[in-house]
């Protein structure tokens, strides 16, 4: 049985629509809670796929959240294996930081449903279906510079670095393709203070959610194939 390791920072930001793709492929999914999971004892090199999930903290805040030091070290170890590594939001920022890029607060929070603009490389990547202006969930206040060895795949008007790849085995997504409208209520409750502080209308965020889409699962399958993951994925 293949193994997927997901490092999670808050319970409701999980694999979402990505998890059924792994389960249907016969994979065993294991979550490790980053704040409490004794990351220093975790072997990140043996899992077939590793996913670093999102969370409401900064990738540069290890003085406040010491576990981040261990997480950054784990990501570096994983990068050295050349095996599939997917980062979502905070996860993408942590990967960028390990690769030497700066991560920092943005000028404005980007929260809500909206399209991304694909680069030429993005149009040839697993993100190609997003060229049809499919709305995705944006939920971040930080941004990052593009790592030196990375290729930019997607941008928005607010932030140029929305997705990047490193070789075929690393994908960083600033936005949330894994998040579904069905799970949105947990996000609205869990991030209630952030939404209020940012002046985001909860009802509008709920009402503008798009209908269910298979896009997230399709993207994941395509990326895994390109990343030379096991054939049964």
C-alpha positions, -999 to 999 in steps of 0.1 A, spaced: 0 0 0 12 35 -9 15 61 18 5 98 17 17 120 45 -2 153 51 12 178 76 -17 198 89 -17 231 109 -54 235 118 -80 207 117 -103 221 91 -76 229 65 -72 193 55 -68 175 21 -104 182 12 -112 171 -23 -77 157 -27 -82 130 -1 -107 108 -21 -82 107 -50 -56 91 -27 -82 68 -10 -97 56 -43 -62 48 -55 -57 25 -25 -34 49 -6 -32 51 32 -34 88 42 -18 98 74 -22 133 90 5 147 113 -5 177 133 23 202 129 19 220 163 18 189 184 31 160 162 68 158 174 80 168 139 116 163 150 109 125 152 92 123 118 108 106 88 95 125 58 116 107 33 97 74 31 62 85 21 53 82 -15 37 117 -15 40 145 10 15 174 13 21 205 34 -12 221 41 -23 256 49 -27 275 82 -32 310 96 4 317 106 35 331 88 62 309 74 87 333 91 72 331 126 93 304 141 101 327 171 64 325 179 58 289 168 90 269 174 77 238 156 82 257 123 120 251 127 114 214 126 89 217 97 114 237 76 140 211 82 116 183 72 108 201 40 145 205 32 149 167 37 120 160 15 133 183 -13 165 163 -13 147 131 -21 133 142 -54 100 126 -45 65 143 -49 60 173 -26 29 195 -27 25 227 -7 -8 246 -3 -9 282 9 13 282 40 28 249 27 38 266 -6 53 295 14 73 272 36 87 254 5 96 288 -10 114 298 21 134 265 23 144 272 -13 158 306 -3 129 329 -12 116 356 10 81 352 25 65 383 39 31 401 46 13 413 16 -2 447 11 -38 433 13 -55 401 22 -67 381 -7 -98 362 5 -126 350 -17 -134 331 -49 -116 342 -81 -97 331 -111 -59 329 -116 -40 338 -147 -18 311 -160 17 317 -174 27 299 -206 43 273 -183 11 270 -163 -9 264 -194 13 233 -201 11 221 -165 -14 202 -144 -31 235 -138 -41 239 -175 -79 236 -168 -77 268 -148 -72 287 -181 -110 284 -185 -114 310 -157 -125 285 -131 -128 302 -97 -106 290 -69 -105 299 -32 -80 325 -22 -73 329 15 -40 345 24 -24 376 37 13 367 31 31 364 -2 65 352 -13 92 358 -39 97 331 -66 124 306 -56 155 308 -78 150 273 -93 112 275 -96 89 282 -126 60 305 -121 27 289 -131 0 313 -121 -7 349 -109 -35 372 -99 -37 410 -102 -28 413 -65 0 388 -63 23 375 -91 33 343 -74 2 321 -71 17 287 -82 51 274 -90 69 242 -98 104 230 -92 112 203 -117 84 177 -120 81 167 -84 74 199 -65 42 220 -68 34 250 -47 -2 265 -47 -10 298 -29 -47 292 -35 -69 263 -23 -79 239 -51 -86 213 -24 -112 234 -6 -149 227 -15 -179 248 -9 -193 220 12 -165 225 38 -166 262 37 -186 266 69 -157 252 89 -134 278 74 -159 306 81 -160 297 118 -123 288 121 -112 321 105 -140 343 119 -116 368 135 -95 371 104 -126 377 82 -139 403 106 -105 421 108 -102 420 70 -138 433 65 -148 403 45 -186 397 44 -193 361 54 -226 359 36 -211 371 4 -182 346 6 -208 318 11 -231 330 -17 -204 334 -43 -190 298 -38 -190 280 -71 -208 246 -76 -189 214 -69 -162 207 -95 -139 177 -102 -111 201 -111 -91 196 -79 -90 159 -82 -82 161 -119 -53 184 -113 -39 162 -86 -40 131 -108 -23 149 -136 4 164 -113 11 130 -97 15 114 -132 39 142 -142 58 138 -109 64 102 -117 44 90 -87 35 53 -86 15 42 -116 -16 33 -96 -20 69 -85 
